[in-house]
Amino acid sequence: RAAQVLWCGVGPGRDRLDDLARRAVDVFGLTVTHRFVGHLTMARCSPAGDRSSVVDRVWRSPQWTVDELLLVESVDEREGVRYRVRDRRPLR
């Protein structure tokens, strides 16, 4: 089942993010089942939902500042995707 996700990709610096992901795999002893694509998940959508309203709400949301970086593992399960925070670090 395809994920229904609104996300922003990473442009310049993507190689550094890919390297960080590879190191995290080693440090946490994770098993990689698919290719990592560095991104920022903006919203998850219901498969039957109206994606245009989600996009509209995301773009009209108030400005916010990122103050923490989370390493999140997504696990495919029969009921859907489950997310598990593997580590978190404050941004200084």
N, C-alpha and C positions, 0 to 999 in steps of 0.2 A: 504494500500500500504506500503510495507516495505521500510524503509529508506536505501539509498545507501550511507553508511558512512564508512570511514576508521577511526578507533579510537583505542586508547591505553587504556587498563584497568589499574586499580589501584591495587597494591599488598599490601605490608605492609602499615598500616595506613588507610586502607579502612574503618575500623570502625569509625575513626575520621571524615572521609569525609561523611559517612552516617549520623553521628550525626549532622554535620554542615548542611547537606541538610534538616534534620528534623527540625532543629531550624529555617532555612530560610523559610520553609513552614509556621511555626508559626508566625514569624516576619512579613512576607509579606502577610499573609492571603491567601496563595495559595491553590488551590484544587488539590490534587494528584489523577491522573487518571491511573497511572501505576507505577510499582516499579522503584525506582531510582537506577541507576547503575552509580557509579562514574567513569568518564572517561575524556580523553582529545580527543576532536574531531580534527583529523589531516586534513581531507579533506572530501568534499561531492562529490559524483559521479553522473553523469547522469545515469539513469537506462540502457540506451543503450550504455554507454561509456565503454571503455577499462580500466578496473580496474588495470591491471598490469602496465600501463603507469603512473597512478596516484600514485601507491605505489612506483614505481621507482623514480618519481619526489620528493616525500616526503622524501625518504631516502637519496637522493642526494642533498637536500636543504642545504643551509649554516647553520652553527650553530647559534642558537639564544638563548636569555635569556628571561625568563618570568619575567615581572616586574609588572604585574597587574592580579588580579583575577576577573573574571566576573561571576556573577550568571545569567545564561541565561535560559529562559523558552522557550520550543519548543511547538508550538501550531499547531495541525493538522487542516488543512483547505482543502477545496475541491481542490484548486489549488496546494496544496503541503504543506510542513511544513514552518511555519513562526517562526522566532526567535526574542525574545524580551529581551533586556538586562534589568534585574530587579535591579541590583546593581553592582557596580564595586569598587574594593579596591586596592590600591597600595600595592605591596609586598616590605617589607623593609629588 
